[in-house]
Amino acid sequence: MLAEVNDIRRSTGADPVTAEQIKNAERPAIGHSDYATKFALYCAELALRG
């Protein structure tokens, strides 16, 4: 996920995110029945907003 998020950020000229930022995006998704959806959403926010 780190590589994908950073590929998107690179294409927009934004600085890359760190593995720690990806872990922070994953934490609220852990334990949810829709984990994959929530994790993807939080990572999309990182990719597009920072």
PDB file of N, CA, C, O and CB in Angstrom:
ATOM      1  N   MET A   1       0.830  -1.180   0.000  1.00  0.00           N
ATOM      2  CA  MET A   1       0.000   0.000   0.000  1.00  0.00           C
ATOM      3  C   MET A   1       0.879   1.249   0.000  1.00  0.00           C
ATOM      4  O   MET A   1       0.530   2.256  -0.615  1.00  0.00           O
ATOM      5  CB  MET A   1      -0.947  -0.005   1.209  1.00  0.00           C
ATOM      6  N   LEU A   2       2.000   1.184   0.679  1.00  0.00           N
ATOM      7  CA  LEU A   2       2.920   2.324   0.715  1.00  0.00           C
ATOM      8  C   LEU A   2       3.351   2.713  -0.699  1.00  0.00           C
ATOM      9  O   LEU A   2       3.340   3.891  -1.055  1.00  0.00           O
ATOM     10  CB  LEU A   2       4.158   1.994   1.578  1.00  0.00           C
ATOM     11  N   ALA A   3       3.724   1.730  -1.490  1.00  0.00           N
ATOM     12  CA  ALA A   3       4.168   2.014  -2.857  1.00  0.00           C
ATOM     13  C   ALA A   3       3.048   2.623  -3.687  1.00  0.00           C
ATOM     14  O   ALA A   3       3.276   3.568  -4.443  1.00  0.00           O
ATOM     15  CB  ALA A   3       4.678   0.738  -3.528  1.00  0.00           C
ATOM     16  N   GLU A   4       1.849   2.092  -3.552  1.00  0.00           N
ATOM     17  CA  GLU A   4       0.720   2.609  -4.332  1.00  0.00           C
ATOM     18  C   GLU A   4       0.389   4.045  -3.951  1.00  0.00           C
ATOM     19  O   GLU A   4       0.197   4.896  -4.819  1.00  0.00           O
ATOM     20  CB  GLU A   4      -0.510   1.724  -4.137  1.00  0.00           C
ATOM     21  N   VAL A   5       0.323   4.309  -2.658  1.00  0.00           N
ATOM     22  CA  VAL A   5       0.024   5.667  -2.198  1.00  0.00           C
ATOM     23  C   VAL A   5       1.097   6.630  -2.702  1.00  0.00           C
ATOM     24  O   VAL A   5       0.783   7.721  -3.179  1.00  0.00           O
ATOM     25  CB  VAL A   5      -0.069   5.717  -0.646  1.00  0.00           C
ATOM     26  N   ASN A   6       2.342   6.229  -2.597  1.00  0.00           N
ATOM     27  CA  ASN A   6       3.420   7.119  -3.025  1.00  0.00           C
ATOM     28  C   ASN A   6       3.474   7.281  -4.539  1.00  0.00           C
ATOM     29  O   ASN A   6       3.895   8.331  -5.025  1.00  0.00           O
ATOM     30  CB  ASN A   6       4.748   6.599  -2.522  1.00  0.00           C
ATOM     31  N   ASP A   7       3.059   6.268  -5.297  1.00  0.00           N
ATOM     32  CA  ASP A   7       2.965   6.427  -6.754  1.00  0.00           C
ATOM     33  C   ASP A   7       1.960   7.517  -7.101  1.00  0.00           C
ATOM     34  O   ASP A   7       2.217   8.356  -7.965  1.00  0.00           O
ATOM     35  CB  ASP A   7       2.561   5.094  -7.427  1.00  0.00           C
ATOM     36  N   ILE A   8       0.822   7.501  -6.429  1.00  0.00           N
ATOM     37  CA  ILE A   8      -0.201   8.521  -6.676  1.00  0.00           C
ATOM     38  C   ILE A   8       0.321   9.892  -6.271  1.00  0.00           C
ATOM     39  O   ILE A   8       0.169  10.866  -7.008  1.00  0.00           O
ATOM     40  CB  ILE A   8      -1.502   8.193  -5.908  1.00  0.00           C
ATOM     41  N   ARG A   9       0.935   9.962  -5.100  1.00  0.00           N
ATOM     42  CA  ARG A   9       1.459  11.251  -4.620  1.00  0.00           C
ATOM     43  C   ARG A   9       2.542  11.779  -5.560  1.00  0.00           C
ATOM     44  O   ARG A   9       2.597  12.976  -5.844  1.00  0.00           O
ATOM     45  CB  ARG A   9       2.025  11.107  -3.188  1.00  0.00           C
ATOM     46  N   ARG A  10       3.389  10.891  -6.032  1.00  0.00           N
ATOM     47  CA  ARG A  10       4.462  11.294  -6.949  1.00  0.00           C
ATOM     48  C   ARG A  10       3.865  11.880  -8.235  1.00  0.00           C
ATOM     49  O   ARG A  10       4.384  12.853  -8.782  1.00  0.00           O
ATOM     50  CB  ARG A  10       5.383  10.082  -7.281  1.00  0.00           C
ATOM     51  N   SER A  11       2.771  11.277  -8.709  1.00  0.00           N
ATOM     52  CA  SER A  11       2.156  11.755  -9.953  1.00  0.00           C
ATOM     53  C   SER A  11       1.534  13.140  -9.796  1.00  0.00           C
ATOM     54  O   SER A  11       1.320  13.841 -10.785  1.00  0.00           O
ATOM     55  CB  SER A  11       1.094  10.772 -10.421  1.00  0.00           C
ATOM     56  N   THR A  12       1.246  13.534  -8.560  1.00  0.00           N
ATOM     57  CA  THR A  12       0.669  14.860  -8.323  1.00  0.00           C
ATOM     58  C   THR A  12       1.709  15.858  -7.818  1.00  0.00           C
ATOM     59  O   THR A  12       1.391  17.020  -7.568  1.00  0.00           O
ATOM     60  CB  THR A  12      -0.473  14.760  -7.322  1.00  0.00           C
ATOM     61  N   GLY A  13       2.949  15.401  -7.671  1.00  0.00           N
ATOM     62  CA  GLY A  13       4.012  16.278  -7.207  1.00  0.00           C
ATOM     63  C   GLY A  13       4.097  16.414  -5.699  1.00  0.00           C
ATOM     64  O   GLY A  13       4.853  17.243  -5.192  1.00  0.00           O
ATOM     65  N   ALA A  14       3.328  15.605  -4.974  1.00  0.00           N
ATOM     66  CA  ALA A  14       3.345  15.661  -3.510  1.00  0.00           C
ATOM     67  C   ALA A  14       4.505  14.833  -2.961  1.00  0.00           C
ATOM     68  O   ALA A  14       4.987  13.909  -3.616  1.00  0.00           O
ATOM     69  CB  ALA A  14       2.004  15.155  -2.928  1.00  0.00           C
ATOM     70  N   ASP A  15       4.940  15.172  -1.768  1.00  0.00           N
ATOM     71  CA  ASP A  15       5.993  14.407  -1.102  1.00  0.00           C
ATOM     72  C   ASP A  15       5.472  13.029  -0.719  1.00  0.00           C
ATOM     73  O   ASP A  15       4.275  12.869  -0.478  1.00  0.00           O
ATOM     74  CB  ASP A  15       6.510  15.154   0.147  1.00  0.00           C
ATOM     75  N   PRO A  16       6.354  12.029  -0.659  1.00  0.00           N
ATOM     76  CA  PRO A  16       5.921  10.686  -0.275  1.00  0.00           C
ATOM     77  C   PRO A  16       5.517  10.615   1.196  1.00  0.00           C
ATOM     78  O   PRO A  16       5.954  11.423   2.015  1.00  0.00           O
ATOM     79  CB  PRO A  16       7.027   9.680  -0.553  1.00  0.00           C
ATOM     80  N   VAL A  17       4.678   9.634   1.510  1.00  0.00           N
ATOM     81  CA  VAL A  17       4.327   9.364   2.900  1.00  0.00           C
ATOM     82  C   VAL A  17       5.255   8.282   3.427  1.00  0.00           C
ATOM     83  O   VAL A  17       5.936   7.608   2.654  1.00  0.00           O
ATOM     84  CB  VAL A  17       2.832   8.936   3.038  1.00  0.00           C
ATOM     85  N   THR A  18       5.279   8.119   4.735  1.00  0.00           N
ATOM     86  CA  THR A  18       6.134   7.122   5.373  1.00  0.00           C
ATOM     87  C   THR A  18       5.329   5.863   5.695  1.00  0.00           C
ATOM     88  O   THR A  18       4.099   5.866   5.666  1.00  0.00           O
ATOM     89  CB  THR A  18       6.773   7.697   6.657  1.00  0.00           C
ATOM     90  N   ALA A  19       6.045   4.804   5.997  1.00  0.00           N
ATOM     91  CA  ALA A  19       5.390   3.565   6.425  1.00  0.00           C
ATOM     92  C   ALA A  19       4.585   3.805   7.699  1.00  0.00           C
ATOM     93  O   ALA A  19       3.528   3.205   7.893  1.00  0.00           O
ATOM     94  CB  ALA A  19       6.433   2.446   6.651  1.00  0.00           C
ATOM     95  N   GLU A  20       5.081   4.671   8.552  1.00  0.00           N
ATOM     96  CA  GLU A  20       4.365   4.988   9.792  1.00  0.00           C
ATOM     97  C   GLU A  20       3.017   5.638   9.493  1.00  0.00           C
ATOM     98  O   GLU A  20       2.032   5.355  10.174  1.00  0.00           O
ATOM     99  CB  GLU A  20       5.212   5.917  10.679  1.00  0.00           C
ATOM    100  N   GLN A  21       2.963   6.492   8.496  1.00  0.00           N
ATOM    101  CA  GLN A  21       1.689   7.113   8.125  1.00  0.00           C
ATOM    102  C   GLN A  21       0.702   6.074   7.592  1.00  0.00           C
ATOM    103  O   GLN A  21      -0.500   6.174   7.836  1.00  0.00           O
ATOM    104  CB  GLN A  21       1.916   8.211   7.074  1.00  0.00           C
ATOM    105  N   ILE A  22       1.201   5.092   6.875  1.00  0.00           N
ATOM    106  CA  ILE A  22       0.334   4.011   6.394  1.00  0.00           C
ATOM    107  C   ILE A  22      -0.171   3.197   7.584  1.00  0.00           C
ATOM    108  O   ILE A  22      -1.349   2.842   7.632  1.00  0.00           O
ATOM    109  CB  ILE A  22       1.093   3.093   5.385  1.00  0.00           C
ATOM    110  N   LYS A  23       0.698   2.900   8.537  1.00  0.00           N
ATOM    111  CA  LYS A  23       0.276   2.175   9.745  1.00  0.00           C
ATOM    112  C   LYS A  23      -0.781   2.962  10.505  1.00  0.00           C
ATOM    113  O   LYS A  23      -1.742   2.385  11.012  1.00  0.00           O
ATOM    114  CB  LYS A  23       1.482   1.895  10.659  1.00  0.00           C
ATOM    115  N   ASN A  24      -0.608   4.269  10.585  1.00  0.00           N
ATOM    116  CA  ASN A  24      -1.601   5.105  11.265  1.00  0.00           C
ATOM    117  C   ASN A  24      -2.935   5.090  10.537  1.00  0.00           C
ATOM    118  O   ASN A  24      -3.987   5.175  11.172  1.00  0.00           O
ATOM    119  CB  ASN A  24      -1.094   6.539  11.385  1.00  0.00           C
ATOM    120  N   ALA A  25      -2.906   4.982   9.224  1.00  0.00           N
ATOM    121  CA  ALA A  25      -4.144   4.888   8.443  1.00  0.00           C
ATOM    122  C   ALA A  25      -4.808   3.528   8.649  1.00  0.00           C
ATOM    123  O   ALA A  25      -6.032   3.414   8.581  1.00  0.00           O
ATOM    124  CB  ALA A  25      -3.859   5.120   6.944  1.00  0.00           C
ATOM    125  N   GLU A  26      -4.006   2.507   8.899  1.00  0.00           N
ATOM    126  CA  GLU A  26      -4.549   1.160   9.078  1.00  0.00           C
ATOM    127  C   GLU A  26      -5.188   0.964  10.450  1.00  0.00           C
ATOM    128  O   GLU A  26      -6.176   0.239  10.570  1.00  0.00           O
ATOM    129  CB  GLU A  26      -3.455   0.133   8.879  1.00  0.00           C
ATOM    130  N   ARG A  27      -4.651   1.586  11.463  1.00  0.00           N
ATOM    131  CA  ARG A  27      -5.111   1.349  12.838  1.00  0.00           C
ATOM    132  C   ARG A  27      -6.620   1.468  13.021  1.00  0.00           C
ATOM    133  O   ARG A  27      -7.214   0.566  13.612  1.00  0.00           O
ATOM    134  CB  ARG A  27      -4.435   2.310  13.761  1.00  0.00           C
ATOM    135  N   PRO A  28      -7.275   2.531  12.548  1.00  0.00           N
ATOM    136  CA  PRO A  28      -8.726   2.614  12.771  1.00  0.00           C
ATOM    137  C   PRO A  28      -9.524   1.582  11.974  1.00  0.00           C
ATOM    138  O   PRO A  28     -10.691   1.340  12.281  1.00  0.00           O
ATOM    139  CB  PRO A  28      -9.215   3.996  12.417  1.00  0.00           C
ATOM    140  N   ALA A  29      -8.921   0.978  10.969  1.00  0.00           N
ATOM    141  CA  ALA A  29      -9.622  -0.025  10.166  1.00  0.00           C
ATOM    142  C   ALA A  29      -9.557  -1.417  10.801  1.00  0.00           C
ATOM    143  O   ALA A  29     -10.418  -2.256  10.537  1.00  0.00           O
ATOM    144  CB  ALA A  29      -9.033  -0.072   8.759  1.00  0.00           C
ATOM    145  N   ILE A  30      -8.559  -1.662  11.621  1.00  0.00           N
ATOM    146  CA  ILE A  30      -8.360  -2.983  12.219  1.00  0.00           C
ATOM    147  C   ILE A  30      -9.561  -3.353  13.080  1.00  0.00           C
ATOM    148  O   ILE A  30     -10.020  -2.567  13.909  1.00  0.00           O
ATOM    149  CB  ILE A  30      -7.063  -3.015  13.061  1.00  0.00           C
ATOM    150  N   GLY A  31     -10.058  -4.565  12.867  1.00  0.00           N
ATOM    151  CA  GLY A  31     -11.171  -5.067  13.659  1.00  0.00           C
ATOM    152  C   GLY A  31     -12.536  -4.828  13.043  1.00  0.00           C
ATOM    153  O   GLY A  31     -13.525  -5.394  13.509  1.00  0.00           O
ATOM    154  N   HIS A  32     -12.617  -4.013  12.018  1.00  0.00           N
ATOM    155  CA  HIS A  32     -13.899  -3.759  11.367  1.00  0.00           C
ATOM    156  C   HIS A  32     -14.210  -4.864  10.365  1.00  0.00           C
ATOM    157  O   HIS A  32     -13.306  -5.428   9.748  1.00  0.00           O
ATOM    158  CB  HIS A  32     -13.892  -2.387  10.666  1.00  0.00           C
ATOM    159  N   SER A  33     -15.483  -5.166  10.211  1.00  0.00           N
ATOM    160  CA  SER A  33     -15.878  -6.177   9.227  1.00  0.00           C
ATOM    161  C   SER A  33     -15.562  -5.708   7.811  1.00  0.00           C
ATOM    162  O   SER A  33     -15.385  -6.525   6.907  1.00  0.00           O
ATOM    163  CB  SER A  33     -17.377  -6.498   9.357  1.00  0.00           C
ATOM    164  N   ASP A  34     -15.492  -4.419   7.621  1.00  0.00           N
ATOM    165  CA  ASP A  34     -15.147  -3.865   6.311  1.00  0.00           C
ATOM    166  C   ASP A  34     -13.729  -3.283   6.321  1.00  0.00           C
ATOM    167  O   ASP A  34     -13.475  -2.207   5.779  1.00  0.00           O
ATOM    168  CB  ASP A  34     -16.165  -2.780   5.902  1.00  0.00           C
ATOM    169  N   TYR A  35     -12.822  -4.022   6.949  1.00  0.00           N
ATOM    170  CA  TYR A  35     -11.427  -3.600   7.092  1.00  0.00           C
ATOM    171  C   TYR A  35     -10.829  -3.144   5.767  1.00  0.00           C
ATOM    172  O   TYR A  35     -10.256  -2.058   5.683  1.00  0.00           O
ATOM    173  CB  TYR A  35     -10.594  -4.733   7.668  1.00  0.00           C
ATOM    174  N   ALA A  36     -10.960  -3.972   4.730  1.00  0.00           N
ATOM    175  CA  ALA A  36     -10.319  -3.661   3.450  1.00  0.00           C
ATOM    176  C   ALA A  36     -10.835  -2.345   2.878  1.00  0.00           C
ATOM    177  O   ALA A  36     -10.066  -1.549   2.340  1.00  0.00           O
ATOM    178  CB  ALA A  36     -10.554  -4.794   2.446  1.00  0.00           C
ATOM    179  N   THR A  37     -12.131  -2.123   2.999  1.00  0.00           N
ATOM    180  CA  THR A  37     -12.718  -0.887   2.483  1.00  0.00           C
ATOM    181  C   THR A  37     -12.228   0.319   3.270  1.00  0.00           C
ATOM    182  O   THR A  37     -11.843   1.334   2.690  1.00  0.00           O
ATOM    183  CB  THR A  37     -14.245  -0.958   2.529  1.00  0.00           C
ATOM    184  N   LYS A  38     -12.245   0.204   4.588  1.00  0.00           N
ATOM    185  CA  LYS A  38     -11.813   1.329   5.425  1.00  0.00           C
ATOM    186  C   LYS A  38     -10.326   1.635   5.227  1.00  0.00           C
ATOM    187  O   LYS A  38      -9.936   2.796   5.110  1.00  0.00           O
ATOM    188  CB  LYS A  38     -12.094   1.029   6.906  1.00  0.00           C
ATOM    189  N   PHE A  39      -9.511   0.595   5.192  1.00  0.00           N
ATOM    190  CA  PHE A  39      -8.077   0.807   5.005  1.00  0.00           C
ATOM    191  C   PHE A  39      -7.820   1.472   3.654  1.00  0.00           C
ATOM    192  O   PHE A  39      -7.024   2.406   3.560  1.00  0.00           O
ATOM    193  CB  PHE A  39      -7.307  -0.533   5.106  1.00  0.00           C
ATOM    194  N   ALA A  40      -8.485   0.996   2.623  1.00  0.00           N
ATOM    195  CA  ALA A  40      -8.320   1.593   1.295  1.00  0.00           C
ATOM    196  C   ALA A  40      -8.770   3.056   1.290  1.00  0.00           C
ATOM    197  O   ALA A  40      -8.118   3.905   0.682  1.00  0.00           O
ATOM    198  CB  ALA A  40      -9.114   0.794   0.248  1.00  0.00           C
ATOM    199  N   LEU A  41      -9.868   3.342   1.958  1.00  0.00           N
ATOM    200  CA  LEU A  41     -10.370   4.716   2.023  1.00  0.00           C
ATOM    201  C   LEU A  41      -9.375   5.631   2.731  1.00  0.00           C
ATOM    202  O   LEU A  41      -9.082   6.726   2.252  1.00  0.00           O
ATOM    203  CB  LEU A  41     -11.727   4.756   2.742  1.00  0.00           C
ATOM    204  N   TYR A  42      -8.861   5.184   3.863  1.00  0.00           N
ATOM    205  CA  TYR A  42      -7.905   5.996   4.613  1.00  0.00           C
ATOM    206  C   TYR A  42      -6.614   6.210   3.816  1.00  0.00           C
ATOM    207  O   TYR A  42      -6.010   7.281   3.875  1.00  0.00           O
ATOM    208  CB  TYR A  42      -7.588   5.332   5.962  1.00  0.00           C
ATOM    209  N   CYS A  43      -6.204   5.192   3.078  1.00  0.00           N
ATOM    210  CA  CYS A  43      -5.006   5.338   2.249  1.00  0.00           C
ATOM    211  C   CYS A  43      -5.274   6.263   1.061  1.00  0.00           C
ATOM    212  O   CYS A  43      -4.391   7.017   0.651  1.00  0.00           O
ATOM    213  CB  CYS A  43      -4.526   3.963   1.752  1.00  0.00           C
ATOM    214  N   ALA A  44      -6.473   6.208   0.516  1.00  0.00           N
ATOM    215  CA  ALA A  44      -6.829   7.127  -0.570  1.00  0.00           C
ATOM    216  C   ALA A  44      -6.771   8.570  -0.082  1.00  0.00           C
ATOM    217  O   ALA A  44      -6.323   9.462  -0.802  1.00  0.00           O
ATOM    218  CB  ALA A  44      -8.237   6.805  -1.120  1.00  0.00           C
ATOM    219  N   GLU A  45      -7.224   8.785   1.135  1.00  0.00           N
ATOM    220  CA  GLU A  45      -7.137  10.134   1.707  1.00  0.00           C
ATOM    221  C   GLU A  45      -5.681  10.586   1.825  1.00  0.00           C
ATOM    222  O   GLU A  45      -5.353  11.736   1.534  1.00  0.00           O
ATOM    223  CB  GLU A  45      -7.817  10.178   3.090  1.00  0.00           C
ATOM    224  N   LEU A  46      -4.819   9.673   2.251  1.00  0.00           N
ATOM    225  CA  LEU A  46      -3.392  10.007   2.319  1.00  0.00           C
ATOM    226  C   LEU A  46      -2.839  10.318   0.930  1.00  0.00           C
ATOM    227  O   LEU A  46      -2.063  11.257   0.751  1.00  0.00           O
ATOM    228  CB  LEU A  46      -2.598   8.851   2.957  1.00  0.00           C
ATOM    229  N   ALA A  47      -3.246   9.522  -0.039  1.00  0.00           N
ATOM    230  CA  ALA A  47      -2.732   9.691  -1.397  1.00  0.00           C
ATOM    231  C   ALA A  47      -3.144  11.033  -1.987  1.00  0.00           C
ATOM    232  O   ALA A  47      -2.363  11.678  -2.687  1.00  0.00           O
ATOM    233  CB  ALA A  47      -3.223   8.560  -2.292  1.00  0.00           C
ATOM    234  N   LEU A  48      -4.361  11.444  -1.702  1.00  0.00           N
ATOM    235  CA  LEU A  48      -4.897  12.641  -2.347  1.00  0.00           C
ATOM    236  C   LEU A  48      -4.767  13.911  -1.514  1.00  0.00           C
ATOM    237  O   LEU A  48      -4.705  15.010  -2.066  1.00  0.00           O
ATOM    238  CB  LEU A  48      -6.329  12.423  -2.677  1.00  0.00           C
ATOM    239  N   ARG A  49      -4.726  13.770  -0.202  1.00  0.00           N
ATOM    240  CA  ARG A  49      -4.689  14.954   0.665  1.00  0.00           C
ATOM    241  C   ARG A  49      -3.391  15.106   1.438  1.00  0.00           C
ATOM    242  O   ARG A  49      -2.877  16.212   1.606  1.00  0.00           O
ATOM    243  CB  ARG A  49      -5.825  14.905   1.632  1.00  0.00           C
ATOM    244  N   GLY A  50      -2.872  13.985   1.902  1.00  0.00           N
ATOM    245  CA  GLY A  50      -1.632  14.058   2.673  1.00  0.00           C
ATOM    246  C   GLY A  50      -1.780  14.008   4.134  1.00  0.00           C
ATOM    247  O   GLY A  50      -0.786  14.063   4.858  1.00  0.00           O
TER     248      GLY A  50
END
